[in-house]
Amino acid sequence: MFTSCSRSPATVSTAMPSSRKSELRTDGEVKLSTGTLYGIIKRLLNDGLIIERRERPAVHDDERRRYYRLTPQGREVAAAEAARLEKVVALARARRLLKKAQPA
């Protein structure tokens, strides 16, 4: 079972939309060049963590654009990475490197 991936693919898989909206949701915290993003997408596809969606928006869609979604395995890997990051943040807070969590 695939249980880990490097930081960029993990970030991308965690930021994959769960809805039909196609943009990665990172609130501007992650900036990737086009080449880096395409390389990550290729790796995530090859590892079976994402698949290309068949359905496309009906209106004003660029034929070159591709849409992806997490596979069940990809969701497991993203959840494991999120849990790992949560532990890292908890440790940083315990060492007073970060402020206490603010309500979302």
N, C-alpha and C positions, 0 to 999 in steps of 0.2 A: 504494500500500500504506500502510495506517495504521501509523505507527511510534511515535507518542508520545501521551500523554494527560496531563492535569494530575495533580497529586500525589494528590488524593483518589481519583479513579477508578483510578489506577495502584495505589494501596495496596489498594483493594478487589479489583481483579482479581488482584493478587499473593496476597491472602489468601483467595481463593475456594478452597473445599475441593476436593481432587481425589478424595475419596471420597464416600460418600453422606451423610456428616455435614454438616448444613446451616449450622452456625455459621461465621462468618468467624474465621479463626485469626490473631489479632494479639497474643495474650498480654497483652491489656489496654493495649497501646501506642497504639492508635488508638481514639478515642472519637468517634463520629459521631451527630448527632441523627437521629431517624427521618426527618425531612424531607430532610436532606442525603443520607442513605443512599438513599432512594427516588429522589431526583433523579439520583444517581450510577448507580443500577441502570437507570433510564430511558435515560440517556446511553449506558451500556455496551450495552444492548439495541439502541438506534438505530445505534450504531457497529458492530454485529455482533461484539462482543467476548464477549458472553455470550448464552446462549439459555435459555429456561425449560425445565426438565426435565418430561417427561410422566409418568414414574413417580413415585409417592409412597409414603411409608412406609405399611405396612398397618395399623399400630396407633396409636391415639390421635393422629391427625393433625387439626390445625385446618384446615378447608376454606379459610380465608382465606390460609393460608401458601403462599408460592410458593418453588419450588426452582429454582436456576440452575446452569449449568455453563459453564466457559470453552469458547469455540469454538477451533478450531486457530489462527485469527488472534489471538484473545484470549490464548492461551497464548504466542504469539510476542511480543506486546506486553508481557505480564507478564515474560517472560524478558528482554526488552531493558531493561525498567525495573529489574529485579533486577541486571542486569549494570552498568547506569549507577550504581545505588546502591553496588554493590561497588567501583567505581572511586572514588566519592566517599569511601567509608569508607577505602580504601587511601590516598588523599591525606591524609585527616585523620590517619591513623596515622603517615604519613611526616612530617607536621608536628607530631607528638607531641601531637595534640589528643585522641587516644583511646589507651586502653591496648591492648596486643597482644591478638589474638584468643584467646579461651578455647575449649577443645574443647567441643563441644556434648554 
